[in-house]
Amino acid sequence: MDCRESADRQVVDRLRQAVRGCPHAVMVATTCLGRVLDCEAARGLHATVQPCAVDRSATGPAVLLGPLATEADAEAVGAWLRAGMPDDGTLRTGLRAAPAPQYVSRPA
């Protein structure tokens, strides 16, 4: 295992801890979501989170996160998740991922 894989594993472990602390949360790991996230230029992991009700139906829009390169990044996301995903600036701007180019609206 190289340094990058070790760092990624530590970040995933921190995210896993955060998800366990959130009621009704589910964590699914997958390979690159290139059609959804613009992640090629950045090192680190990416995530998509969405608030939901007890029955897991969506109650708000999905939020794209990343790159999450350090345990501190994962801790910040975890605290934000446990706080209910507030849209009050508590999640650093650099932790919100840019959408893939085909999902960005352009002026007509």
C-alpha positions as CSV (number, residue, x, y, z in Angstrom):
1,M,0.0,0.0,0.0
2,D,1.4,3.4,-0.9
3,C,1.1,6.6,1.1
4,R,-1.9,7.8,-1.0
5,E,-3.9,4.6,-0.3
6,S,-3.1,4.8,3.4
7,A,-4.3,8.4,3.6
8,D,-7.4,7.6,1.6
9,R,-8.2,4.7,4.0
10,Q,-7.8,7.0,7.0
11,V,-10.2,9.6,5.4
12,V,-12.7,6.8,4.7
13,D,-12.5,5.6,8.3
14,R,-13.2,9.1,9.6
15,L,-16.2,9.4,7.2
16,R,-17.5,6.0,8.3
17,Q,-17.4,7.1,11.9
18,A,-19.4,10.3,11.0
19,V,-22.0,8.3,9.1
20,R,-22.4,5.9,12.1
21,G,-23.1,9.0,14.2
22,C,-26.0,10.2,12.0
23,P,-29.5,8.7,12.3
24,H,-30.7,6.9,9.2
25,A,-27.4,7.4,7.4
26,V,-26.0,5.0,4.8
27,M,-22.5,5.0,3.4
28,V,-21.8,3.4,0.0
29,A,-18.3,3.3,-1.5
30,T,-17.7,3.2,-5.2
31,T,-15.1,4.0,-7.8
32,C,-14.9,7.4,-9.6
33,L,-18.2,9.2,-10.3
34,G,-16.7,11.0,-13.3
35,R,-20.0,11.9,-14.8
36,V,-21.2,13.5,-11.6
37,L,-18.0,15.1,-10.1
38,D,-15.1,17.0,-11.6
39,C,-12.4,15.1,-9.7
40,E,-9.6,14.5,-12.1
41,A,-7.6,17.5,-11.2
42,A,-7.7,17.1,-7.5
43,R,-6.2,14.5,-5.2
44,G,-8.4,13.1,-2.5
45,L,-11.7,11.4,-2.1
46,H,-15.1,12.7,-3.2
47,A,-18.5,12.2,-1.7
48,T,-22.1,13.0,-2.4
49,V,-24.5,13.5,0.5
50,Q,-28.2,14.1,0.6
51,P,-30.5,14.8,3.6
52,C,-33.3,12.3,4.1
53,A,-36.3,11.4,6.2
54,V,-36.7,8.3,8.4
55,D,-37.9,6.4,5.4
56,R,-34.8,7.6,3.5
57,S,-36.7,9.7,1.0
58,A,-34.8,12.8,0.0
59,T,-35.7,16.0,1.8
60,G,-33.2,18.3,0.1
61,P,-30.7,18.5,-2.7
62,A,-27.6,16.4,-3.0
63,V,-24.3,18.1,-2.0
64,L,-21.1,17.2,-3.8
65,L,-18.0,17.1,-1.5
66,G,-14.3,16.9,-2.1
67,P,-11.5,16.6,-2.5
68,L,-11.2,15.2,1.0
69,A,-7.5,14.6,1.3
70,T,-6.8,14.6,5.0
71,E,-8.4,13.3,8.2
72,A,-9.0,16.9,9.2
73,D,-11.1,17.3,6.0
74,A,-13.1,14.2,6.9
75,E,-13.6,15.5,10.5
76,A,-14.9,18.8,9.2
77,V,-17.4,17.0,6.9
78,G,-18.4,14.7,9.8
79,A,-19.1,17.6,12.1
80,W,-21.1,19.3,9.4
81,L,-23.1,16.1,8.8
82,R,-23.8,15.6,12.5
83,A,-25.0,19.3,12.6
84,G,-27.6,18.4,10.0
85,M,-25.8,19.8,6.9
86,P,-26.5,23.4,7.6
87,D,-26.1,25.9,4.8
88,D,-24.5,28.5,7.0
89,G,-20.9,28.5,5.9
90,T,-19.7,26.0,8.6
91,L,-18.4,23.7,5.8
92,R,-15.3,25.2,4.3
93,T,-15.8,26.2,0.7
94,G,-12.8,24.1,-0.4
95,L,-14.7,20.9,0.8
96,R,-17.5,21.4,-1.7
97,A,-16.7,19.8,-5.0
98,A,-17.2,21.4,-8.3
99,P,-19.9,19.6,-10.4
100,A,-18.8,17.9,-13.6
101,P,-18.8,20.4,-16.6
102,Q,-21.9,18.8,-18.2
103,Y,-23.9,19.6,-15.0
104,V,-22.9,23.3,-14.9
105,S,-25.6,25.6,-16.3
106,R,-24.3,28.0,-18.9
107,P,-25.9,31.3,-20.1
108,A,-28.0,31.0,-23.2
